[in-house]
Amino acid sequence: MTATVGLAAIVVGPLMGSDWLLGSTDARREVPAAAAPPVEPSEPAASQPDGPSEPDPPLPRADSFTESTARRRTADAADPFVAFDNQPWLFTTNNSAGNVPVVTRTPGAAAGVVAADALPELPDWAEPGFTWAPAVTETDAGWVLAFTARHAATGLQCIGVATSPVVGGPYSPAAEPLVCDLDRGGSIDPSFITGDDGARWLLFKDDGNCCGLPTALHAVPLAPGATAVAGSAVDLLSADLPWEAGLVEAPSMAKVGDRWLLLYSANRWDSAEYAVGAAWCQSPAGPCEKQPAPAMTAGAGLDGPGGVEFVPHTRKSQPVVTFHAWPPGEIGYRDGSSRRLQLGRIELAGDAVSIAPLTLTER
């Protein structure tokens, strides 16, 4: 077993591959009583080209959850992000576990999945129920969470930040958004990256497809504490390939070998055409050159893959990524369907990038 697959087993076995996350009928779940305030379902389509999907009814607090309700409503693992602090911690887009669900495992022989809300209190500028695509980074002062939330005054999405002394939270949000370009339809999908010089950047997307505007990916430099910008945003890439259908989003970047690899999602999130693209960049600030074909498309057992994030501490020559995908033939939040957590491995053939989903055996 290679080191990469070994790490995948460590991540997927104790945490991401848990029956609870995958929605198994014999799942086991432990939830702190303070977790899971009533929220709207994950990632309504408010920032997508079409109208919102029909919401599910609100849920009770975690301490009154039934086991079947917890399984049904928390299987969704959209926009997965993994952080490490002695063990893996998984953050996702809002679901019935809270604004920013975070899960890990209790240690020891009787280990069980523990779920909580990493961001139980939203800032005043944010409207509940539309909190997406979390990302976490560690600084000298503690942990910083970046998240997307609906800007209550305009109905558009913006990026906020929150801080905590521990990785699992709870995080305390800053009073104002970190990035909120309303003239371009809002800002979503934050992801942190640190350059060779130690400078930290935030990657994000213009949410122009909310309102008939172009979409593009950007990087903005951050101050050392990662809670304030330290300069102007630079352009990384825009939606200009036929398969992207005018929409790029969900950027994530890491050093692969001695080069910077940018992964992103494109096309409609609630369609089988949703897929993952790749571009090689000279630095976290670009410039970047796309490869013409997607790095991953729908395949066996995976419809509409996207929301890719690099898993930390994997080897640079063949890193592991998390992503979400719909079960075959169950695209969209209809009839109880949800996006499921997946793991993949970056494979290179010269400059060509592909993502190979890891099988259950490899996990």
N, C-alpha and C positions, 0 to 999 in steps of 0.2 A: 504494500500500500504506500503510495507516495505521500509526501508531507502535505501536499495540497488536499488530497482526498482525506487524509487524517484530520486536518483542520475542519473540513466539511463535516466529518462524522462528529467531531466535538461540538460543532455549532448546531447541526441539525438534530443529532441524537438527543442531547440534554435540553435543547431549547426549541429550535425552530421546527423540528420534526415531532414535537409533542402532539399527542392525540388531540389535546384541547385546541391547539392552533389549527390543526387540519380538520377539525370538525367531526372527529370520530364519535360514534355512538357510545363508546365506553370511556370517554375522556374523564380526566380528573382535574379539578380546578380549585385553587385556593385563592380567594379574593379578599383583600382587606376591606373592612366595612366602609371605609371612607372613599373607596373607589367608585367609579362608574356612575356619575350623575346622568340624568336623562339627556341624551343628545340625539340629533338627527342622524340618519344613516350615513355611512362613509361616503365622502366625496360626491355630493350631489352634483349634477351636471351644470350648475349655475355658470361655471366659467368655460363651458364647452359650447360648441356651435348650436346644439339643440336645447330645448327647455329641460327643466329639472325632472328627474324621475319621481314617481309617487313615493312620498316618505312612509316609512314604517311608523307605527305608533310609538310614543316614547316609552322607555323602560323604567322600572323602579330602580331604587338604589341597589348597590351590590349585595347588601346584607339581606335583601329579600329575593335575590335571584334564585330561580330553580336551576337545577343542573341542566335540564333540557334547554331552557331559555339561554343560559350562558353559552352552551355549545352552539345554538343556532345563530346568536347574534354576534359572537366574538370570533367566529371562524374567519371573518374578513381580515386580511392582512395586507391592505393596499399600501404602496409606497414604503416597503420595509427598509429599516436602517438599523445596523448593528453597531454597537459600541462595546468596547472591552474595558473592564476594570476588575481584573482577576477572573472574571467569568463574562460570558456574553450577555448583553442586554438588548432586547429587540424593541424598537419604537415603530409605530405605524400611524397611518392616517386615522382620524377619529372613528370610533365605533362604539358599541355599548359599554366598553370599559372606560370611556372618557374622552376628553379633548385630544390628548396624546397618549394612547395606551402604551404601556411599557411592560414587558414580561421578562422574567428570568426564572431561575429555579432555586428552590431552597436546597441547601447542601445536605449531605448525609444520606444514609440508607433510605430514609423515608422521603426522599426528594419529591417535590411536587411543583407544578407551575404556579407562580405567583404573578398576579396581574394588578396593576394600579394605574392611576392617571398621573402621568408625569407633569401635567399642567392643569391642575384642578381649578385654578382661577385664571380666566382670560383677562387681558387688559381691557380697559374701558372702551378702546376704539374698536374692539372685535365683537362680532356677532356670533353667538354659539352655533354649533352644528356644521361649521364649514372649515374645520381645522385640519390641514392636510400636510403631507410630505415633510415630516420632521427630520432634522439632522442634528447631530450632537458633536461637540468638540471639547477637548480638555485644554484649559489655559492654566497659567500660573496661579490665577485667583480661584479656580474651580471649573465647573462644567458649564457650558453654554449650549442652550437649545435654540435652534432656529426653526420656525414653523410658519406655515401659511394660514391666514385667517381672513374672514370676510370683514372688510372695512365698513362698519355700520353706517357711516355717513354717506357712502357712495354706492354700496352694494358690490364693489369690486374687491378683489383679493389683494392682500399685502403681506409682507414678510415681517414677522416680529421676532424678538429674541427674549430669552429668559435665562436666569442663572440659578445654579444650585451648588452647594458644596460637595454633593455626591451625585453619581451618575444617574441613579434611578429617580432623583427628584424627591419631593416636589420642587418644581422650578418656579421662581418668581419673575413675572414678565416685566419688561421695561414699559414705561408709560406710553411711548410712541413707537410706530413701526420703524424698523431698520431700513427697509427698502420698500418704497410705495410709489411707483411711477404711474400715476393715474392717467396721464396723457397717453400712455401706451396700453391702457386696458388693465392696469394693475401689475403686480409682480408675484410670482409663485415659485415653488419648487426649489427651495434653498439647498445648497450642499457646500460643505466646507472643504478647502484644499489648502495645504501648506506647501510653498515653493521650496526650492533648494536653498534659498537664502533665509528661510525661517519665516518669511512673511506669509500671513494667512489671508486667503481670499474667500469670497462667497460667490458661488455660481448661482444663477437664477434665470428665470424665463419671463419675458414679457407675456402677459396673459391677453394678448390682443384678440385671440379668437373668441373671447367673450363678446366682442362687439364689432366684428368685421374689420379688425386691424391686423397687420402682419404679426407674426411671432418670431422671436429671436432669442438666443442665449447670450448671456453676459457674465462677466466676472468683475467684481468690485473689491478693491483692497480694504482690509479691515484693520482697525487699531489693534494693539497687542491683546486687549481684553476680549476681542471678537464681539463686542456689543455696540460698536460704532464704526461707520465707514471712515476710510482714511484717504479718500480720493474719488475720482470719477470712475464710473463703470466703463469697461471696454467691451467691444463686440467680439463674440467668439464665432458664432455661425447663425445662419437664418434658414428658413424652410425654403429650399430651392431645388429639391429633387422630386421627381414625380411620385415616388412611393410615399413621401412624407405628407402629401395632400395638403400642403400649406400650413403644417402645424409641427413644431418641434418643442420639446419640453423635457423636464426631469433630467437635468445634466448631472453627471458625476465624473470625477477625474482622479487618476492615480498615475504614479510613475510605473511604467511597465518596461523592464529592462532599463535603458538609459533615455527613454522617451516618455512624453506625457500622452496618455490615452484618455480621450473624452468619449464617454458613452452618453447617449440620450435616447429618449423615446419620441416617436413621431406617429402621425395619423390620429384617428379618433380612439380615445381610451376605451370606449365601449363597443369596439368592433374587432373582428378577426384580423383586420389589416393593421392594427396597432402593432408596432415592432420596434426594435432597438437598432439605432445607428451608431457609427463609430467615426472618430476623427483623430488624427495625430496632431498634437500641438507642440509648439516650441517651448511653451511655458504655461503656467496656469492663466496667464493673461493673453495667450495666443501668440502669434496667429495659428489657426487650425486649418487642416485640410481634410475634408471628408472623404471617406471611401464611398463609391457610388451605390453599392448594394447594402442592404441591412446586415447587421451582425447576428441578428436573431429574429426569426419570424414565427408564426404559429406552427406548431408541430404536434407530434403525438402526445396527447394529454395536456397540451398547453395552447389555449386560444388567447390571442391578444396579449403577448408578453410585454412587459414594460416596467417602468419604475426601478431601473437598475441602480444599485449602489455597490461600490466596492467594499468588501469585507476587510477590515484592518488586520494587519499582521499575517497576511498571506504572502507567499514569495513573489517577488517582482516579475519573474519570468512567466508565471502562469497564475495570476491572481484569481480569487474566488469572488463572485458577486451574488448578492441577493436580488430577487425581482419578484413581481407578482404576475399571475396569469389566471385566466378564467378556466374552469373545468370545460372539457370539450362539449360544445353545443349549449353552453349555459352562460353566454355573454350578456352582461348587463344585470342590474339589480332587479331581477324578475324571478318569481317563484322560489325565493330563498337562495338564489345563487350569490356567490361572493368571490372576490379575488383571493387566491390562495398563495401562500408563501412558497417560493422556489429558490433553488440554489443552482448556480452555473459556474463554469470554468472558462476563462479566456483562453482561446487557442489562436495561434498566429501561424500564418503561412506567408513569410516575407512581411509585407505591409498589410496584408489582408487579415482582418479581425473577424472572428466568429465566437459565439458563446455557445458552449455545449452544456445543456442541462444535465445536472448530476442525477443519476438514477438512484432508486432506493437502495440498490446494492452498494453503490459507491458511497452513499450517505452512511 
